[in-house]
Amino acid sequence: MRWCAVAVAVLISIASVLWGSGTGIESAARTLRDGWRTHPASGDVIVVEIDAKSVRALNHWPWPRGLYATAIDRLQADSARSIGFDIDFSSPSQPAEDERFAAALRRAGGSVILPTFRQRADAQGEAWIESLPIPSLRPFAFLAAVNVMPDVDGVVRHYPLGISSAGAPRPSIAAMLAETDAGTGRSFPIDYAIDPTTITRVSFVDLVTGRVPRAQIAGKRVLIGATAIELGDRYPVPGRGILPGVIVQALATETLIQKGICVSLGSWPLAAAAILIVFLLTRARDERIWLAAMSALALSLPIVPMPFAGAGFEIDMVPALFATLGALAAGVAMIVYAELHHRRFVDLESGLPNALALEHAARDLASIDLTVARFDRLTEMTAAVGSAVSAQALRQIAHRLEATLKTAIYRIDDSSLAWPSAGGKLDDEDGHYIGLGAILRSPVVVNDLSLDASPTFGVASGDGREASKLAAGATIAAKRIRATGGRWDRYVDGDSDVRLWKLSLLSEFAAALGSGDIWIAYQPKYDVTLGRITATEALIRWRHPSRGAIPPDSFIPLIEEEGRAAELTAFVLNQALQDVAAWQRQGLSIGVAVNLSATLLGDASLVPMVRSALERHAVQPAMLTLELTESAVIADAEAASGALSGLKALGLKLSIDDYGTGQSTLGYLKRVPASELKIDKSFVQGVVSNSGDRLLVQSTIELAHAKGMTVVAEGVEDQACFDMLASMNCDTIQGWFTGKPMAAADFAMQLREIAQAA
């Protein structure tokens, strides 16, 4: 797999070299390295600066050229090694002053360097103007180019060894001062690791007035130029800000003195070395070691050129860096892909291959018998023992089946295992499944719990490419035979598409619980008296990856019909209490209401399940409200009263939901130990416009208060409805007006924002 990373490294390296990409990164890295290896100037170069002090002292600009004659005489007398000017002498001044300057050049024996430079005639044209010193000065001086050539971004990084000026090759002033062989068309990188503040600088006025000691000048290469801000001639340079042109010339001279002409090694050597290292790292067996080594290589590449630069070599590292990063990204992508591929085909709870893996394995089989083993009793116990324990139990069962059948076993939902086999291979199907049942009859022990794993089997035959459809059919057969007390049954085509859709939904239910597709939304409950949110209702939501949002009314009745309400209720209860505990740790004391399925009223495990959830999440019972529909209470008032009394004894609150949609009265419901009544939204939403609804809501509030119950109005969507209910002394408001259902994190954020605003 890592060979792909090597291939990516090679391709990216070649592309970056050919296209010259990453110039900005290369420059930034070079600037960073220069900062790390900063060092002082050699001391051989002195800048005589036309600074602000000199400009003020000598009173006017431009100066008479006789002053430059005085400077030359002083420097000659003090035995300067060489003298160079970075000052424009291309225009004549006063004849007498020009003659004084020419005479000084003559006395210096023609050893002084005067500047030449090229510039465009105008902004749009292609013509160039060659600026040379005036003719009277040229016979007595060396002429050298002082052109500074910024890159396209305006930053000066390289300096020419020489240029063609007035039809003749001209060495640069830095090359002449450094006494380096020059040539036109060549340039070298200025070493900005040289600290420009360490270049010796003396003020021009101090020089011409004799205040500079001879020892400071003797044997030095002197460069005269402007540093005063008002005189311009300033350039941005990497890592050093904006420097005067004469300092840039001095740094170029220092670079040639200290390092000579830097030899460029290009980008191929380092790129090839990086590719070789990437190749060698493919042998690392541990992915973590490979990732660490690749990361270390990528981090080290920007500093690898540092010792080369100190030795006078320039080497580009961006192609090597791009190659390494590309290989690293490709490797990480492949690792992530492998992990996602693994997760896609593996049930994370049990570690067994999942339904998708089954489809993948069966797709090339033309004819199969697909067997589903359902463990409904294990599912019934999941609410009490937890899904993790159930998953471990299924894993143990799968190992038993694998040892017997010598084939892979797949977990296709929370209570079912499945496996394909070649169609028509069993001579005695009845004996086969009775035998499997006997093997699995002994209990499974998980965490000292003995769990009954007795299964029923369903079989469906067909094309392996329809494995998911066959699994749904086999599941139907397994459920059907359980009702008759038998051991196995075969599925026969004939169920409607709607039935298959429901089965598909049910088969995805457990996976949706674990994957987050089924989640909890929280709708605020606003206390009218206190003027703030004091509680919330947990609402179940299913966001299907292909079908989109599935209305609760579509899947909850189906789940209840299949006897899986306890599983769903346990999920909602535990998630809601977990969120309440998390909010409490954030300083948010918010109660939560959870809907209780009517099918659980006769379930003896209901009260222990609720008690266990409260204890597990360390939430005070008073923070929990269980909501039961009015119709469920009426359907079996005796069973409801007994179950709810047991729940009430835990210390939690009970609420009658959707009041007004049934046939009861408050007098009939007085036997139910509820402390809260929720008025159905069908009446609440008509409270402003419908006098009948208004009368029903008003009388319900008064009667509930008379019996010591609080009242919640649900479905409030506007200010008028809110105000009407508040005038009726309704205790709590719930609806989009006070808050839409939202995720737990968004609900907590809203509460914090409200608290901060207060």
N, C-alpha and C positions, 0 to 999 in steps of 0.2 A: 504493500500500500504506500510505503514511504518513497518508493521509486517515483511516484507521481510528484512528490515534493522536489526531488532532484530535477526532474524534467521541467517543472515550473521555474526552479532557480536558474537553469540554463537559459530558458526562453526569455525570462525577465531580464537577465543580465545582458543578453545579446541585444534585446530591444532597447534597453536604457543606454547602452553604449552607442548604438546606431542613431538613436534619436536625440542623444544628448540631454536626456531628461534629468531632472533633479538638480539643476544648477543652483537654485536657491538653497537647497538643503546642503549641497557641497560647500557653498560659501558660508553658510551659518556654522557648519561643523568646523571649517577652517578658522573662523573667528573664535569659536569656542576653544579650539586647541591653542590658538595664539594667546588667548587669555591665560591658559594653564601654564604655558612655557615662557611667559613674559620674562625679558632679561634686558639689561641696560645697553645703551649704545657703546661703541668701541672707544669713544673719546677722541677719535682722529678727525672728526668733522665738527667744525664750529659754524654756527649760524650767526652772522652779523645782521641783526634784525632791525628793520625800519619799523620801529614800534611806536606806540602812542607817545611815549616819552620823547623820542627823537623828533616826531612830527611837531609836537608842541614847542620843543626847544629851538628847532630850526625855523619855526614861525610860518613857513608857507610851503606849498606843494604845487607843482613839482620843484624839487630842489635844483639849484644851479649845479651843473655837472662838474664844476670845480670841486664840490664836496666829495664826489666819487673819486676824483684825482687825489685828494688828500687821503682818502681811505686806502687807495692803492699804495701810495707812498708809505703810509704807516705800516701796512701789512708787509710790504717788501722790506722795510727797515727791521721789522720784527721777525723776519725769516719765515714767513708763511710758506708752506710747501706748495700750495696752489690756491688760486683765487678764482671764483666763479660768480657771475652776476645773474640773478633771476629778476632782472629789471628791463623794461622795454626801452631800447635806445634806437628804435626804428624811425623816429622823427627828429629833425634838427631842433636845437634850442638856440640860445644866444651864441653867435659865432665864437666869441671869446671863451665862453664856457666850454663849448665843444672842443676848442683848441687845447684848453687846459687838460681836458680829459684825455684827448689824443696824445698829448705830451706825456702824461703819466703812463699811458699804455706803452708808449715808446720807451720810457725809462725802465719799465718792467721787462723789457726785452721780448715782448710778444708772448708772455706766459699767462696772461689773464684770459679767462674764458668769458665771452659775451654770448647772449642768448639769441637764438633764432626760433621762430615758431610759425606754424601754418594755421590759417583760419579760413572758414568759408567766406566768400564775398558777400553772400546774403543768405537768409534763412531758407529760401526755396531753391536756390541755384546749386549747380554742381561745381562751379568755379571756385578755385582756392587762391588765397592771397598769401604770398611768402613774405614774412616780416623779418628783415635783416637789420643789423645796426647800420647807421648812416655810413656812407662810403668813406668818410674821413677816419672812421674808427677801425674799419675792417683790416687794414694792412698790419695793424699792430696787436692783433688779438686772435685767439682761437675762437671759432664759431661752433656752438653746440646747441642742440635742440632742447627746448624746455617744455615741449608739449606734454600735458598730462591728459590721459585718455580714459575717461570714466566708462564703466560698463553701461549697458542699456538702462539700468536702474539708477544711474547717476553716481554710483559708488566707485571710487578708484581702488582697484585691486591689483592691476598690473601696470608695468612701466616699460616704455620702449628702450631698447638698447640704442636705437638710432632710427632716423627717418630720412626721407628724401626731401630736401628743402631747396628751392630755387634751382631745381634740376641737378642737385649734387647730394650725395649721401652725407648726412650729418650725424655724428655720434650724439648721444644725449649728454646733458651736462653731468648726470650721475655717473655715466660710464667714463667720462673724461676725468672727473674728480677722483673716481675709484681706480683710474688708470687700468681699465678693463678693455679688452678688445671688443669692438662693437660691430654691428652689422645692421643694415636696414631690414625692416620687416620682422624683426625678432623682438620679443618682450619677455619679461620675467615677473613673477609674483613678488610684490613688495612684502618683506617680512614684518608684519604688524605685531609680531611678538616682541620686537624691539620697542621699548618704552620711549615714546617721543619726548617725555619730560626729562629724560636723562641726556638728551642732546645738549651740548654746551651752547648757550646763547648769550651774546653780548649786545648791548645797545649800540646802534650806529653812532649816536651822539657821543657816547663814551669813547668809542674808537677814535673818532676824528679829533677829539679834544685831549687825547693822550691819557685817558684814565684806565686803559686796559693794559695790564702787565705784559711785558714782552714774553715772559715764560708761558703765558696762556696761548700765545699765537704761534710760537716757534714750532715748525715742523707740522703744522696742522693744515688740513684742507678747509678752506674758508668759503662759505657760500653766503652771498649777500642778497637779501630779499625782504619783502614787506610782510609783516605780521600784524600791523595795525588793522583793526576791523574796518575802519572807514576806507581803507585802500582796496578792499575786496580780495580777490584771488584766494578763495577758500574752497575746500573740497570735502565732501563726506567720505569717510574711510571706514572700513569694517572694524568695529569694536573700539574705535578711538574717537568717535564723534566727528566733528568738523575741524579740519586742520588747515593752516595757511599753506599755500602752494609751496613756499620755500621749505617748509618742514617736510612736506611730502617728498620734495627733491632730496632732502637730507636723508630721509628714511630709505629712499631708493639707493642712495650712495652707500649708506651703512649696510644695506642688504648685500651689495656687491662686495664690499670690503670683508664682511664677516663670512659670507657663504659662497661668494662667486655667483656665476650664472646658474640658477637652479635648473637641474635636469628633470624634465617631466617624464615619469614612468607611465603616464596614462592610467587607464582604469582596468586594463586586462589582467595585470598580475594579481591584484587583490581580488578581483572578481573570480579568477580561476582558483585562487586559494580558498575562497569562501565556498565555491561549488564543490571542491574536493572535500572540505570539512563536512559539508552537508551530506555528501556521499558517504563518508566514513561514519557519520552519526546514524545512518540508516541501520547500522548493525546493533544499535542499542536496543535491548529487548524491552526494557521498561519504558512505557510511554512517558512517565514523569521525568525520567532521566533525559530522554530525548527532548522533551519540551524545555527543561531547564538548560540543557546544553545549547539548544538553538537560540533561546532567549539570551543567554550569556554571549553567544557569538554576535547577535544583532546589537547588543549593548556595547560590545567592545570595539566594533568596527569604526565608529567615529573617531576613536583615539589611536587606532593603529597607525595612521600616517604621521603621528607626532614625531617618533624618532627619525623617520625619513626626512621630515622637514628640517630637523636639527642638523642632519648630515648633508643638506643641500639637494635633496630630492623632493620632487612633488609627485604625490600619488593620489588619484581620485578614488574615493571609497563608495560613492553613491551606487554604482552598478552592483557592487558587492553587497551593500546594505539592502538594496531593492531585491536582489536575488535571495538573500537570507530571509528577509521579511516575507517575500512571496512564498518561499518554501515553508516557512513557519506557518503562514496563514493557510496554505494548502494542507499541511499536516494537521493543523488544528481542525480545519473543516472536515477532513477525513475521519479524525477521531470523534468529532461531534456527530458526524453522520453515522459512524459505526455504533455510537452509543444510542442515538435516536433510533437507528434501525433495530438495535437490541430491544430498546424500550417499546418499540412499535409491536414487536412480536412476542413480548414476554409480559405476563401478568406480574405486576410489581409486588403485589402482596404475597403471592405464593411462590414466585420464581418459576412457575410453570409456563410453557408456551401457551399463548392465548388463542382466541378465535381467529384472529387474522393469520396467525402462524398456521393454524389448521387449514384455512383456505389456501394458503400458499403451498402447503405440503400436498394437498389433495388435487391441485389444479391439473396435474399431468396424468391423473389416474382416470381412465375412461369409465370404469365401472367400480363402484365401491359400496360397501355396507358401512354406514356411519352410525356408530353407537353413542348414545348419550346416557350417562349414568347420573341420575338426580338424587341429591341428598337433602330432601326437604326437611327432615328432622333437624339436621345441622343448621339449616337456615332459620328454623324456628327458634333455635337457641342462640343465634347470633346476637340478638338484642341484649341477651344477658351476659354472654361470654365475650362479645366483641368480635369485629370482623377479622382482626389480626389472628385471633385464636382459630376462627373458622378457616382462614386461609392456610394456616399451618396444618390443620387437620386434613384438608384436601390434598396438601402436598404429601402427607404420609400415605393417604389412600392412593394417590397417583403412583407412588413408589411401589406399593403392593401390586397395582395393576401392571406396571411396567415389568416387574419381575415375572409376572405370570404370562402376560401377552407378548413380551419381547417387542414392544412398539412404543412410540412416543405417546404420551397422554397430554391432552390439552385442557386447560380450564377455560370454558366458554362463557360462564357467568358465575355469580357468587356461590351457586349451589350445584353446579353441573360440571362434569368432566366428559370429554369426548375423545374418540379415536377412530380413524378410518381403517378398514381392512378390505382386502380384495373381495369383490362381490361373489356370493354363492359358494364360498369355501367351507362353510360350516355344515356338517352333515346332521348334527343334533343341536339345533339352536336352543331348544328348551333346556337341554342338559347343560349346554355351555353357560347360559345366563344364570341358571340355578347354581351352578358351580361357582361362578363369579360372586354371586350373592353370598354363598357360604364363606368364601375367602374374606369378604369384607364385613362379615357379620360381627366379628369381634370388635369391641369398642376401640376408638382411637384416643390415646392419652396425650394431652397437651397441657403443659403447666399444671400437672397433677389433676387435671380435669379429665374425666372419662366421658367421651362423647360417642353417642350412637351414630354409626355411619351406615346403617342399613339402607341400600339404594333400591331404586327401581330403574329399569333399563328401557330405553326406546331405540328402535332401529329404523333407519330410512335408507333406501337404496336408490342409486342414480349416478349421474355423471359427477365426477370429482370437481368439475368446474362450478358446480352449484352447491358447494359444501355448506355455505351459510343457510341456504334453503333447506337442505337435508337436515342440518342441525335443528332448525326450527321445527321441522316435521317430527324428528325423533324426540324432541322435547314434548311435543303434544302427546305422543304415544306413551312416554314415561309418566306424564301427569295422569293420563287416562287410566293406566293400569294400576296406579296407586289407589285410585278411588275404589277399585274392585278387589283390592287385596292381593293381586297377582304379582309376578316378578318382572315380566317383560312383555312388550307388545311391539308390533310393527306399524309404522305410519303408512297410510294409503292416501294418495292425492285426492283432493276434493274440498279442502278448506278454502273459504273465500279469501280474496285479496285483503279485505279489512281484517280478517282474523290473522293473516300472516303479518300484516302491519303491526297489529297489537303484540303479536309474539316477538316480532323484531324489537319493538320498543321495550318489552319486558326483558328480553335477552340483553339489552344494552343498559338496563337500569342500574345494576350493580357497578358496572364500569363507569357509568356517569357519576355515581356517588363518589367514586374514588378519584376520578379525573378532574373534578371541579365543574363538569358540565351541569350537574345539579348543584345549586348553590342557594344561599339564603340572602334575601333582600330584607331590609329593615325599614318599616314605615313609622315615623314618629307619632307618638300620642301626646297631645298638647293639653296640659292642665290649665283650664280656664281660670281658676282661682289664683294659682301661683303665677300664671302668665309665662310659662316656660314648658319645655319638653321634659317630661319626667319618666317616660317609658317608651317602648317601641314594640311592634309586632313583627315576629319572624315569619316571613312569607317564602314558601318554597318556589324555586324557579328552575327550569330546565332549558338550557341553551344547547340544542342539538347541533353537532358540527355540520350536518348536511340539511336538516329540516328547519333550522333556525329555532326561534323561541316556540316552545310548546306550551299552550295554555294549561295551567294547573287543572282546570276542569276536564282536560282530556286525559291526563295520565294518572291523577290521584284516584279516581274511581276504578281504573283498571288495576292499579296496584292493590287497592283494597279488595277488589274482587278476587285477586289471585292470592289473598292471604298474606300480603307482604307489608301491611300497614305498620306493623311493629318495627320493621326494618327502617322504613321511611321516618317514622316518628322518632325513633332512637337517633337517627342521623340529625334531624332538625333540632331535637332537644339538646344533644351534645354540642352541636355547633353553636347554637344560641347561647348556651351557658358558658362555653369557652370564650365567646365574644364578650359576654357580660363581665367575665373575670378579667379579660384583657382591658376593657374600658375602666373597670374599677382600679386597676393598676395605674391607669393614666389619670386618676382622680375624677372619673366620670361615673357617678352613681345613677345608673339607668336600669330600670326593670325591663323584663322582656316577657311578651306573651307568645305562647306556642299553641297552635291548633292541635286538638286531640281527636284522632279518628274515632268515630262512633263504633267502629268494629272492635275497638280495644276495651270497651267497657266490661266485657265479660272475660277478659284475659287476666288470669291470676298473676301474670308477670308484670302487669302494668305498674303497680305501686312500687315493687322492688326496682324496676327499671328507672323510674323517676328518682327514687331515693339514691340509687347508685350514681346517677348523672350529677345530682346536686353535690354529693360527697366528692366525686371525682374532680369536679371543677371548683370546689370550695366556695360555692355560691349560697348565700343565705336563702332559705325557701321563700321568704317574703319578697324576694326579687323576681320570682317566677309566677306567672299567671298562665293557667291552662284554660284554653277556650274550647267549649263544646257547643255544637249547634243545638238550637232549641228542638229541632226535629229528632235528634238523637236521644235527647232526654225523654221526650214524649214516647218514643218507640218502645222503650223498656224502662219506665221510670224507676222500677224497683232495682234493676241491675245498675242503672245509672246512679241512683242514690247511694247504693252500697259502695260502688267503685269511687265515686267522688268524695264520699265521707272518708275513705281511706286516704285519698290524696290530700284532702283538707287537713287531716291529722298530721301530715308532714309539715304543715305551716305555710304552705303556698296558697295562692289565691286562685279562685275558680271563677270563670266568666261564662255567661250564656251568650253565645254568638248568634247573629242573624235574627234577633228577637223581632217578632211581628210577622214572620213568614209562616209560622205554624198555627196551630189551633188552640194553644194553651193560654192561660191567663197567669198573672203574677200570683194569684192565689194557688193555682195548681203547682206552680214552680217553687212554692215556699218550702217544699220538702227537700229541694236541692240546695246544698250548703254553698251557694254561690254568693260572692260579695260584689259582683259586677254584672251589669247588663249592657249588651251592645245592641243598639237599635240598627236594624238593617238599613243599608244605604238607599234602598228603594223608597223608603219613607222620608229619610233625612233630606234627600235631594229635592223633595217636593214641599219642604216645610215653609218656604217663602211664598210659593205660588198656589199651593193646594191647601185649602182650609181643613179638609179631612185629615191630610197627613199632619198638618200643624197640630190639630186637636189630639191625634193619636200620640204624637211625640211628646206634647205637653203633659198629657195624662200619664204616659209611661214614666216620664221623669219624676212626676210628683208621687206616683205610687211606689216607684223604686226607692225614692228617698224615704218614704214613710216606712219601708221595710229595711232600712239601713243599708241599701245597696247604692253603689255609685253607678253613673250612667256614662257610656261612651257612645258618641254619635259618629258613625263611620260614613265615608263618602262625601265629606265636606269639600267643596271645590271652589267656593268664592266667598267674598267678604260678607255679602248679604246673608248667606246661610249661616256663617260663623256668628254674626251679630245676633241673628234671631235665636240661635241655640244658646248663646251666652245670656240673652235676656230671659230664657226659660230656666236658667240655672243648671244647664247641662255641665257635668263635671269635666269631661274630657272630649276633645275633638280629634278626629283622625280623618285624614283625607289629603288630597293633593294640595289643598290650600295651605296646610301646615307642614306638608312635607311628602314628597313622592318616595316610593320604595327605592332604596339605594343599597349599595354594597356596604359591608361593615366598616371598612376604612373611610369611605365617604361620609357615613353617618357620624363616626367619631370626629372627623374633621369639621363637620358642620357644628357639632356640639361645642368644640373648642373655639371656633370662630364666634359663636353666639356668646360664649363665656367671656372672650376677650373684648367683644364689643360692649358688653355690659360693664 
